[in-house]
């Protein structure tokens, strides 16, 4: 796409678990930095399925046909406002546009059609195609395999992955970034009429969903929203959305909410309660405007408040016991249940060996809870207090801004991750050498 001129120094190495948008954003920015003669680490992604796999049916989170909830123009370079290095930021922004959503459409010959159709959100499988296009353009280094263990080593981190053929690959890196929601095969209970989200999309894709009159979807976030968007296309008589929230909330989509996601510069000025309120109203436990509009016109869909505490058989149906603080437990019988509660935020801890877990506990100051880890995330989106960087952007919303866990500011994410101390020293050394030559 663009010829390399002077090549910057490779400083350190970064392993990314998952070859999704965050991995592509960091790898693309690292390539651009080196092309501009600036230092950047070697970036290696470890991926179990395919680049962009969570946006494909094989990833277990979608059938690939539903539409992206975020504007595709929030691509791997967005918001194109780099803060990486004074004097170079404009060049970095311009270079990153070569990997933009618009450049992808131009390359595919579909840009005019997309504009004429009103810039629609792409289907998930098309978004995956865009990510794969970026991967090819930057020659992304990918190790295909499932991560089985993460250990602390003298060099930083040791990641062991096992391929589909059983081949083991061990990677050493001084930085590690973990992305994605984890696996989607787990369900609330082992019951033939209780489907995990992976089971649901597998059956939906095959047009083989069980015949059911009464269906319950457990969850109030976008995972549940996508499942509901599919269910209303089928002949169920009633569809219940079960969540502990008072109602089904719509994601805030005005300029004022979106600006906090695109540019988190104001985030630090908010109190912790204000930050939690923003996240609660705009990101967690909310449906996109498009999905909400589809559900509003379907009178089969209704909301039931509560947490499911028990699953049992009841005359061939599934009896769900719901608990609310201010009233007695209630039992609701349905024919089919979809567990759409989403990923486990701390899924990656199952991969850590005892030594790595101990180091993380020391860094966060106690037991590895979500609250402790979230509170430990620093400006660089890594856990503070670790000698070797562990980047956890999916847990960075509370301390750094609501856009980092999702697709809202991938360009800002890559800036922060790539500004390591060793890279800054190398860049400073370059500048010093250039001045001395002058």
C-alpha positions in Angstrom: 0.0 0.0 0.0 2.8 2.4 0.8 6.5 2.0 0.3 8.8 1.9 3.3 11.5 4.6 3.4 13.5 4.8 6.6 12.6 2.1 9.0 12.4 2.8 12.7 14.0 0.7 15.5 12.2 -2.3 16.8 12.1 -1.8 20.6 10.8 -4.7 22.7 8.0 -7.0 21.9 4.3 -7.1 22.6 2.1 -10.2 22.4 -1.6 -9.6 22.0 -4.1 -12.3 22.9 -6.8 -12.0 20.2 -6.5 -10.7 16.6 -9.4 -8.3 16.8 -9.8 -4.5 16.4 -7.5 -3.7 19.3 -4.7 -5.9 18.1 -5.0 -4.5 14.6 -5.0 -0.9 15.9 -1.8 -1.4 17.9 -0.1 -3.4 15.1 -1.0 -0.9 12.4 0.2 2.1 14.6 3.5 0.2 15.3 4.0 -0.3 11.6 3.3 3.4 10.8 5.7 4.5 13.5 8.5 2.4 12.1 7.8 3.6 8.6 8.2 7.1 9.8 11.5 6.2 11.4 10.2 6.1 14.9 10.8 3.2 17.4 8.0 0.7 18.1 7.8 -2.8 19.5 7.3 -6.0 17.5 3.6 -7.0 17.7 2.5 -10.6 17.6 -1.1 -11.6 17.8 -2.3 -15.0 19.1 -5.6 -16.0 17.7 -7.6 -19.2 18.1 -10.0 -18.8 15.1 -9.3 -16.1 12.5 -8.5 -12.4 12.3 -11.7 -10.7 13.5 -13.0 -14.1 14.6 -15.5 -12.8 17.2 -17.3 -11.1 14.3 -17.7 -14.3 12.4 -20.1 -17.3 13.1 -17.1 -19.4 14.1 -16.3 -17.1 17.0 -19.5 -18.0 18.9 -20.7 -14.4 19.5 -22.7 -13.7 16.3 -24.0 -15.3 13.1 -22.2 -12.6 11.2 -25.3 -11.2 9.7 -26.3 -8.7 12.3 -25.1 -5.1 12.1 -22.3 -3.4 13.9 -23.6 -1.2 16.8 -20.9 1.4 16.3 -20.2 3.5 13.3 -17.6 1.7 11.1 -15.8 5.0 10.7 -14.6 4.4 14.3 -12.0 2.2 12.7 -8.5 1.2 13.8 -7.1 4.8 13.5 -10.1 6.7 15.0 -10.1 9.5 16.3 -7.0 10.3 14.2 -5.7 12.6 16.9 -2.4 11.0 17.8 -0.5 12.2 20.8 2.4 9.8 20.3 5.2 12.3 19.5 5.3 16.0 19.1 6.3 17.0 15.6 5.2 13.6 14.2 1.5 13.4 15.1 0.2 14.9 11.9 2.2 12.4 9.8 1.1 9.5 12.0 -2.6 10.5 11.6 -2.2 10.8 7.8 -0.4 7.5 7.5 -3.1 5.7 9.6 -5.8 6.7 7.1 -4.3 4.1 4.7 -5.9 1.5 7.0 -9.2 3.3 7.5 -12.7 1.9 6.8 -13.0 4.4 4.0 -9.7 3.2 2.4 -11.0 -0.4 2.7 -14.2 0.5 0.8 -12.3 2.4 -1.9 -10.0 -0.7 -2.3 -13.1 -2.9 -2.6 -14.8 -0.6 -5.0 -17.8 -0.1 -2.8 -17.2 3.4 -1.4 -19.8 5.2 -3.6 -22.4 2.6 -3.0 -21.9 2.9 0.8 -22.2 6.6 0.7 -25.3 6.5 -1.5 -27.0 4.0 0.8 -26.6 6.5 3.7 -23.4 5.1 5.4 -25.1 2.0 6.9 -23.5 0.0 9.7 -21.9 -3.1 8.1 -22.9 -6.6 9.0 -20.5 -8.3 11.4 -18.9 -10.5 8.8 -18.1 -7.4 6.7 -16.4 -5.8 9.7 -14.4 -8.9 10.0 -13.5 -8.7 6.3 -12.2 -5.1 7.0 -10.1 -6.3 9.9 -8.6 -9.0 7.7 -7.9 -6.5 5.0 -5.9 -4.4 7.6 -4.1 -7.5 8.7 -2.9 -8.3 5.2 -2.0 -4.6 4.5 0.3 -4.4 7.6 1.6 -8.0 7.3 0.3 -8.8 10.8 2.3 -11.5 12.6 -0.2 -14.0 13.8 0.3 -17.3 15.7 -2.9 -19.4 15.3 -3.7 -21.3 18.4 -5.6 -21.2 21.7 -3.7 -19.7 24.6 -3.3 -22.4 27.3 -1.1 -20.7 29.9 0.5 -17.4 30.8 3.6 -17.4 33.0 5.9 -14.7 34.3 9.5 -15.0 33.0 12.8 -13.3 33.2 12.0 -11.4 30.0 8.5 -10.5 31.0 5.8 -12.9 29.9 5.7 -16.4 28.5 2.6 -17.3 26.5 1.9 -20.9 25.5 -0.6 -21.5 22.7 -1.7 -24.8 21.2 -2.8 -25.0 17.5 -5.7 -27.0 16.1 -3.1 -29.7 15.1 -1.8 -29.9 18.7 1.4 -28.0 17.9 2.6 -25.9 20.9 4.1 -22.5 20.4 5.8 -20.6 23.2 6.2 -16.8 22.9 8.4 -14.6 25.1 7.5 -10.9 25.3 8.2 -7.9 27.6 4.6 -6.7 27.1 1.3 -8.6 27.0 -2.1 -7.3 26.0 -5.3 -9.3 26.6 -8.4 -8.5 24.5 -11.8 -10.0 23.8 -14.6 -11.3 26.0 -13.4 -14.8 26.4 -15.3 -17.9 25.4 -19.0 -18.0 24.8 -19.8 -21.7 25.4 -20.8 -21.4 29.0 -24.5 -21.3 30.0 -26.2 -20.6 33.2 -27.1 -24.3 33.7 -26.5 -27.6 32.1 -29.9 -28.2 30.6 -31.0 -29.1 27.1 -33.3 -26.1 26.9 -30.8 -23.6 28.2 -28.5 -22.4 25.4 -25.2 -20.6 25.7 -24.8 -17.7 23.3 -22.5 -19.9 21.2 -25.1 -22.6 21.0 -27.8 -20.0 20.1 -25.8 -18.5 17.2 -24.8 -22.0 15.9 -28.4 -23.1 15.8 -29.7 -19.8 14.5 -27.1 -19.9 11.7 -28.3 -23.4 10.8 -32.0 -22.3 11.0 -32.3 -25.1 13.7 -33.5 -23.2 16.8 -35.8 -25.4 18.9 -39.5 -24.8 18.5 -40.6 -22.8 21.5 -43.6 -20.6 22.3 -42.1 -18.8 25.4 -38.5 -17.8 25.2 -36.4 -16.0 27.8 -33.1 -14.1 27.1 -31.0 -13.5 30.2 -28.9 -10.3 30.0 -29.4 -6.6 29.4 -26.4 -5.7 27.2 -25.5 -5.8 23.6 -25.0 -9.6 23.6 -28.6 -9.9 24.7 -29.7 -7.2 22.2 -28.2 -9.0 19.2 -29.9 -12.3 20.3 -33.3 -10.5 20.6 -32.8 -8.9 17.2 -32.6 -12.4 15.8 -35.4 -13.9 17.9 -38.0 -11.4 16.7 -37.5 -12.9 13.2 -38.9 -16.2 14.5 -42.3 -17.3 15.4 -42.2 -17.3 19.2 -45.3 -16.2 21.0 -43.6 -14.3 23.8 -40.0 -13.2 24.4 -38.9 -12.2 27.9 -35.8 -10.2 28.6 -34.5 -10.9 32.1 -32.1 -8.5 33.8 -31.6 -7.0 37.2 -32.1 -3.5 35.8 -35.4 -1.6 36.3 -36.0 -1.6 32.5 -34.2 -2.0 29.2 -32.1 1.1 28.7 -31.0 2.6 25.4 -27.4 3.5 24.8 -26.8 7.2 24.8 -25.9 8.3 21.3 -25.8 12.1 21.4 -22.7 14.1 20.7 -22.2 14.7 24.4 -22.1 11.0 25.3 -20.1 10.0 22.2 -17.5 12.7 22.8 -16.5 11.1 26.1 -15.9 7.8 24.3 -13.9 9.4 21.4 -11.8 11.7 23.5 -11.4 10.8 27.2 -9.6 14.0 28.1 -12.5 15.1 30.3 -12.7 11.7 32.1 -10.1 12.5 34.8 -12.2 15.5 35.9 -15.2 13.4 36.8 -15.8 11.9 40.2 -15.9 8.1 40.5 -19.7 8.2 41.0 -20.0 10.3 37.9 -17.9 7.9 35.8 -20.0 4.9 37.0 -23.1 6.8 36.1 -21.8 7.5 32.5 -20.8 3.9 32.0 -24.1 2.6 33.4 -26.2 4.9 31.1 -24.2 4.5 27.9 -22.3 1.2 27.8 -23.1 -1.6 30.3 -26.5 -3.1 30.3 -27.8 -1.1 27.4 -29.1 -1.8 23.9 -28.1 0.1 20.8 -30.7 2.6 19.4 -31.1 0.4 16.3 -31.9 -2.7 18.3 -34.2 -0.9 20.7 -36.2 0.5 17.7 -36.7 -3.0 16.4 -37.9 -4.3 19.8 -40.3 -1.4 20.5 -42.6 -2.3 17.6 -42.8 -6.0 18.6 -45.4 -6.6 21.3 -44.1 -10.1 22.0 -41.0 -8.6 23.8 -41.3 -7.6 27.4 -38.9 -7.1 30.3 -38.8 -9.0 33.6 -36.6 -7.6 36.4 -34.6 -10.0 38.5 -31.5 -12.2 38.8 -31.9 -15.9 37.9 -30.9 -17.9 41.0 -32.3 -21.3 40.1 -33.1 -23.4 37.0 -35.3 -26.4 37.2 -37.6 -28.7 35.1 -41.3 -28.0 35.3 -43.6 -30.3 33.3 -41.3 -30.2 30.2 -40.6 -26.5 30.6 -37.8 -24.6 32.3 -38.6 -23.0 35.6 -36.5 -19.9 36.3 -36.5 -18.5 39.9 -36.0 -14.8 39.8 -34.7 -12.8 42.8 -35.3 -9.1 43.6 -34.3 -7.3 46.7 -37.7 -5.8 47.6 -40.1 -8.7 46.8 -40.3 -12.5 47.2 -38.7 -14.8 44.7 -40.8 -15.4 41.6 -40.9 -18.4 39.3 -41.4 -18.0 35.5 -41.8 -21.0 33.2 -40.5 -20.8 29.6 -39.8 -23.3 26.8 -36.3 -22.0 25.9 -33.6 -20.0 27.6 -30.7 -18.1 26.0 -27.9 -17.1 28.4 -26.7 -13.8 26.9 -25.0 -12.4 29.9 -21.9 -11.8 27.9 -18.3 -12.5 28.6 -16.6 -13.0 31.9 -14.4 -9.8 32.5 -11.7 -11.8 34.3 -11.7 -14.9 32.0 -8.0 -14.5 31.4 -7.1 -15.2 35.0 -7.7 -18.9 34.4 -4.7 -18.9 32.1 -2.3 -17.4 34.6 0.1 -19.8 36.5 0.5 -19.4 40.2 3.5 -17.2 40.0 1.9 -14.8 37.5 -1.2 -14.7 39.6 0.8 -13.9 42.7 2.6 -11.0 40.9 -0.7 -9.6 39.8 -2.1 -9.9 43.4 0.9 -7.9 44.7 0.4 -5.2 42.1 -3.3 -4.7 42.8 -3.0 -5.1 46.5 -5.0 -8.2 47.3 -7.4 -10.7 45.9 -7.9 -10.5 42.2 -11.4 -9.0 42.0 -12.7 -7.0 39.1 -12.9 -3.8 41.2 -9.3 -4.1 42.3 -7.9 -4.7 38.8 -10.0 -1.9 37.3 -8.8 0.5 39.9 -5.1 -0.5 39.0 -5.3 0.4 35.3 -3.0 3.3 34.5 -2.8 5.9 31.7 -1.1 3.3 29.5 -4.0 0.9 30.0 -1.7 -1.5 31.9 -1.8 -2.7 35.5 0.2 -0.3 37.6 3.0 -1.9 39.7 4.1 -4.7 37.4 7.6 -4.7 36.1 6.4 -6.2 32.8 3.5 -4.5 31.2 0.1 -6.2 31.3 -2.3 -4.2 29.1 -6.0 -4.8 29.9 -8.0 -2.2 27.8 -11.3 -4.1 28.4 -11.0 -3.2 32.1 -9.9 0.4 31.6 -13.2 2.2 31.4 -13.5 3.3 35.0 -10.1 4.8 35.4 -9.2 5.9 31.8 -12.4 6.3 29.8 -15.4 4.4 28.5 -14.2 4.1 24.9 -11.1 1.9 25.5 -13.0 -1.4 26.1 -14.9 -1.1 22.8 -14.5 0.3 19.3 -14.8 4.0 20.2 -11.2 5.2 20.3 -8.9 2.5 18.9 -6.4 5.2 17.7 -6.0 6.6 21.2 -5.7 3.1 22.6 -2.8 2.3 20.3 -1.0 5.6 21.3 -1.2 4.8 25.0 -0.1 1.1 24.6 2.8 1.9 22.4 4.2 4.8 24.5 6.3 2.4 26.7 9.3 3.8 28.7 11.7 1.9 26.4 10.1 3.4 23.3 10.1 6.9 24.8 13.8 6.5 25.6 14.6 5.3 22.1 12.6 8.2 20.6 14.4 10.7 22.9 17.8 9.2 21.9 16.8 9.6 18.2 15.9 13.2 18.7 19.1 13.9 20.6 21.2 12.3 17.8 19.4 14.3 15.2 20.1 17.5 17.1 23.8 16.7 17.5 24.1 16.1 13.8 22.5 19.4 13.0 
